[in-house]
Amino acid sequence: MANDPLPLAFFFARFLFSLALVLATYNPSGYSFYHWIIDFGAGPPSLKVVVALMLVMIYYVIFRVVFAAFRRSGLIVGGLAALLFTIELAGVVVARRSQHSWQFYFLLSQYVTLCAVAIVLSLGVSWSHLIERLTGQLQKRYVRR
């Protein structure tokens, strides 16, 4: 099992799912669950409660898996590494010589932070599979109740 190549589509699909989940919960464009909740005239309140409970359950499961994979110190280091990676990627994409307003940089910082959260979530969900594929060892870490 350790000699098989790592499927990049596997990690990319998990990253896309976590990015979609994070951006559906909140994004600066105004089309997210957060903006739908604070707009009191849009949609029935019962539907908002059902969607909120669904998101809470999904985030609960994902954070339990991520915390079991990384623990506290791994989450801190992984979050900082993902944040630095996305900041550098944003610096490469955005031309440094061009003049942008502070609103642009504020919007960019929000997207950078959301992408860093998505990277940490996707790596945390994929961590056990990654270790198994690289070393051939199964991880059997149990989550405390």
CORCOR-V547982 format. One line per field, one symbol per residue. ss: DSSP state (H for helix, E for strand, - for the rest). phi: phi as a letter, one per 40 degrees, with the letter a starting at -180 (. if undefined). psi: psi as a letter, one per 40 degrees, with the letter a starting at -180 (. if undefined). A space follows every 50 residues. Layout:
ss=???
phi=???
psi=???
//
This chain:
ss=-------HHHHHHHHHHHHHHHHHH-------HHHHHH------HHHHHH HHHHHHHHHHHHHHHHHHHHHHHHHHHHHHHHHHHHHHHHHHH------- -HHHHHHHHHHHHHHHHHHHHHHHHHHHHHHHHHH----------
phi=.ccccccccccccccccccccccccaacchbacdccccccccgccccccc cccccccccccccccccccbgccccccccccccccccccccccccccccb ccccccccccccccccccccccccccdcccccccbgcccbbcccc
psi=ddeiihhddddddddddddddddddhiedegidddddeheehiidddddd ddddddddddddddddddddaddddddddddddddddddddddhhddihi iddddddddddddddddddddddddeddddddddeehhhghihi.
//
